[in-house]
Amino acid sequence: MVLPVKVSVDKVTHLAHTVDITPSGARLVAYRMPLQPRMIISLQRGSKKKEFRVEWIKQLSPNELQAGVECLQLQGNFWGVDLSDEGSEADKESQRALMTLLSSHSTSK
């Protein structure tokens, strides 16, 4: 899920966005940001602010990178998004029905 975030590194704030989120972390896309694995950074989403540890980075271009970050202290819903699995079973069932329909359509030709 793409969500805008503010990332504070050494008291300097940068803009970034998430690519994937979980209750305990995220994959970020950042531009011109000096991130290194094991670095502690602050993420701000709206009025909520938490510390995260950079677990890995991947340089996408000279000025763009992806980073996997993990929250240091889990509590509450930092992202402001429902990440429960309630809807996932219905989504899986819809995907199964679509795949069944597609496979039966391709075999009937």
N, C-alpha and C positions, 0 to 999 in steps of 0.2 A: 504494500500500500504506500502510495506516495504522499508524504506529509512534510510540510516545510518545518524546519527546525533552526534554531540558532545554536551555534557551537562556539564555546569559549575555550580558547587555547592560550595559555600564558596571559590571561587578562585581556585578550583581543577577541572580539566577537566576529564570527563569520556566518554567512548564510549557507545552508545545505538543505538536502531533502533525503527522506528515507526512500528506499526501494522496497524493502521488506521490513516488517515489524513482527515482534513476538512480545509476550509479556515481559521477557527478561532482556531483550536487546533489539538490535536492528542492523540493517545493512544501509549505510549512508553513501550518498554521492556528494563529494565536496570538491570545491574548486580553489586552487591556490592556497591550500591549507597544509601547514607543516605537521602532519600526523605521523606517528611512529607506533609500532606495536608496543603494548604494555603502558602506553601513555594514559594518564587520567585526564578526561575532558569533562566539561559540563555541557549538557544539552538542555535547551529550553524550548518548551512547546506550550504556547500561550503563557499563562502565569506560572506553570509548573517548571521546576528546574531540578535536575538530578545529575549525579556524577556517574560516568560510564568509563569503562576501560576499553581501550582499542585493542582488539584481539588479533586482527590481521588487516593488512592493507593490500590493495592491488592498484597499481598505476595504470590508468586507462589511456592517458595522454600526458604530455608534459605538465599541463595545468589541471588535470582532473584525476581523481582517484575514488575508489570505493573502499569503504572501511567497515569491518564487522565490529560492533561495539556491544558490550555487555554491561547491564546496570549493576552498580555496586551494592545498592540497597533496594530490594523489591518492596514496594508498598503502594497500594492504590492503583489507579489506572492512569499512568503517566501519559499515554498516547491519546486518551479521550475517545477511544474507539473500542467497541465491543469485540473482544478477541475470543469469546467463548466458542465452544464447538457445537452449540445448539443448532445453528443453521447448516453446519457442515454435512450432516447426514442427509438432509434434503438435497443439498448440492451434489453429493455423491450419487444419490439415487437418480437425479436428473441427468448426470453425466453417464451413468450406466444405461439409462433409457435411450439417450442420444446415440451412444456407441452401438447398442443393439440395433437400433433403427438404421444406422449407417452401414453396419456389417450385413444386415439382411438385405439392404438395398444393393450393396455391391455384389453380393453373391447371386442375386436374382437376375443380373444382366448377362 
